[in-house]
């Protein structure tokens, strides 16, 4: 089995876009021209992204047809079963360390590429306005953020990993429960 190629984004800004309810189409459009990694169903807002990172086998099973029809970028997962849907897998890649959810996995994938910095959008990691995703709930076959209470701890580990690799991470999400990353408004980070 051919190992997954490690990304190389040395000196670049990588933007990770998650599915938090505070995410807007305007935020997504503002980051065009940077390397962009989207998580899960956010490929619908950003079909031009460079990478789609989705951790869960059930998510791939549910959305793989739509992804194949609309998303042309690199598809990456931690599960081997996602390969049957055209995704590459980080399984067994010595250079990759995931942290338990798709958002922190996308962040870890970005960090592995040694960028100058990573900007985060849509990483609410909380129910904002009573919602857990910008796109509403997933079908009942998926968990709909059942593990949400564990996410801040996963991101604390990801933040420590980024510091250890010398990668600056800025959380530009409009709303967030995360306190382990520097908060910066998107327009300031891009300006």
C-alpha positions, 0 to 999 in steps of 0.5 A: 500500500502506497503511503499518503503523501505528506502535504508541503505548505511551507511558508503559506497560510492554510485556512481550516474551515469547520462546520460551526453555525457561526460560519458564513459564506462571506468568510469562506469567500474572503479566504480564496487564494489561500490553501483551504481545508474544509471539514465534512459537509462544509464542502458544500460552501467551499467546493473549490477548497484544496482538501476535504477532511472527514474523519467518520466512516459513516459520514463518507458512506452518507455523503460520498456520492455528493462529494464525488459529483461536486468536490474536485480537491484532495479527499482525506480521512483517518479511516481506511474504509474511506478509500473505497470512496476515493479518499486518501487515508492517514492511517499508518502515516507516521507524520500524522497525528489526529486528535479525535474529531474532523476539525482537529484532524483537519488542523493536524493535517494542516500543521503536518504541511509546515505552513507559516500559519493556520487560520481557523473558521467555523470552529464554534465547538459549541451550540451557537444559537441552538445549532451545532452546524451551519448546515443544520443536523446531519441525517439520523444515521450520523451523530450530530456532534454527540461528542461535542463536550470532548472537543475542547480537550482535543483542540488543547492537544492540537494547540500544543502540537502546533506550538511544538511544530512552530506553527502559529494558529489563529482562531478567526471563528465568529463564535467559539468555545475554544480558548487555546488559540489566539483569537483574531478577527478574520479581516485582521488576520487577512489584512 
